[in-house]
Amino acid sequence: MNPAWLNPSSSSVSISVKVQPRAAQNAVRDTGGPELHVRLTAPPVDNEANVELVRFISKLLDCPRNSIQIRRGHTSRHKVLEISGLTPELIVKRLLANKE
């Protein structure tokens, strides 16, 4: 069973994320709610947090950065990421293996 923050489609997987910028370290936390909580060290100015989010998630998933797109929430803490090229099961396994 997929977590509430994961929404698979035929060609990609969407994940709902709540970002906490200016954290002490980059980290992932699954609260069991509708969003995956991601802490980032980057500040929320000049797109830095968005760039850091894509870089961090691509590192955790071991996939290229261009396979991750921010579909919604460019200026919000609540974002929707679209990930292509990975199965929902693999995404959940890799993200939750690195949760705090």
C-alpha positions as CSV (number, residue, x, y, z in Angstrom):
1,M,0.0,0.0,0.0
2,N,1.3,3.4,-1.0
3,P,1.6,6.3,1.5
4,A,-0.9,9.1,1.2
5,W,1.8,11.5,-0.1
6,L,2.5,9.3,-3.2
7,N,0.3,9.3,-6.3
8,P,1.4,7.0,-9.1
9,S,0.2,7.6,-12.7
10,S,0.8,5.7,-16.0
11,S,4.1,7.5,-16.8
12,S,5.3,9.1,-13.6
13,V,4.9,9.3,-9.8
14,S,3.8,12.5,-8.0
15,I,4.7,13.1,-4.4
16,S,3.3,15.8,-2.1
17,V,6.1,17.5,-0.1
18,K,6.2,20.0,2.7
19,V,9.5,21.8,2.8
20,Q,11.1,23.3,5.9
21,P,13.9,25.6,4.7
22,R,16.9,26.8,6.8
23,A,17.0,23.5,8.8
24,A,20.2,22.3,10.5
25,Q,20.6,19.5,8.0
26,N,18.8,18.0,5.0
27,A,16.5,15.2,6.1
28,V,13.3,13.4,5.2
29,R,10.5,12.6,7.6
30,D,7.3,10.6,7.0
31,T,4.7,11.8,9.4
32,G,2.1,9.3,8.0
33,G,0.1,12.3,6.8
34,P,-0.7,13.6,3.3
35,E,2.7,15.2,2.8
36,L,6.3,14.0,3.0
37,H,8.2,16.4,5.2
38,V,11.6,17.5,3.9
39,R,14.1,19.6,5.8
40,L,16.5,21.6,3.8
41,T,19.5,23.8,4.8
42,A,18.9,26.2,1.9
43,P,17.0,29.5,2.5
44,P,13.7,30.1,0.7
45,V,15.1,32.9,-1.4
46,D,16.1,33.2,-5.1
47,N,14.9,29.6,-5.8
48,E,17.6,28.2,-3.6
49,A,15.3,25.9,-1.7
50,N,13.7,24.5,-4.9
51,V,17.2,23.7,-6.4
52,E,18.3,22.1,-3.1
53,L,15.1,20.1,-2.9
54,V,15.5,18.6,-6.4
55,R,19.2,18.0,-5.7
56,F,18.6,16.3,-2.4
57,I,15.7,14.1,-3.7
58,S,17.6,13.0,-6.7
59,K,20.5,12.0,-4.5
60,L,18.3,10.0,-2.2
61,L,16.5,8.3,-5.2
62,D,19.8,7.8,-7.1
63,C,18.3,9.3,-10.3
64,P,19.2,12.2,-12.6
65,R,18.0,15.6,-11.5
66,N,16.1,16.1,-14.8
67,S,13.8,13.2,-14.0
68,I,12.4,15.3,-11.1
69,Q,10.1,18.3,-11.8
70,I,8.4,20.7,-9.4
71,R,4.8,20.7,-10.8
72,R,3.2,22.9,-8.2
73,G,4.2,25.1,-5.3
74,H,7.3,26.9,-6.7
75,T,6.8,29.7,-4.1
76,S,5.1,27.7,-1.4
77,R,6.3,25.3,1.3
78,H,3.7,22.8,0.0
79,K,5.0,21.3,-3.3
80,V,4.1,18.5,-5.7
81,L,7.1,16.8,-7.4
82,E,6.8,14.6,-10.4
83,I,9.3,11.8,-10.8
84,S,9.7,9.8,-13.9
85,G,11.7,6.6,-14.6
86,L,11.2,5.0,-11.1
87,T,8.5,2.8,-9.7
88,P,6.4,3.9,-6.8
89,E,7.7,1.0,-4.7
90,L,11.4,2.0,-5.3
91,I,10.7,5.6,-4.5
92,V,9.1,4.8,-1.2
93,K,11.9,2.3,-0.3
94,R,14.7,4.8,-1.1
95,L,13.0,7.8,0.5
96,L,12.0,6.1,3.7
97,A,15.4,4.3,4.0
98,N,16.9,7.8,4.6
99,K,14.2,9.2,6.9
100,E,15.1,10.6,10.3
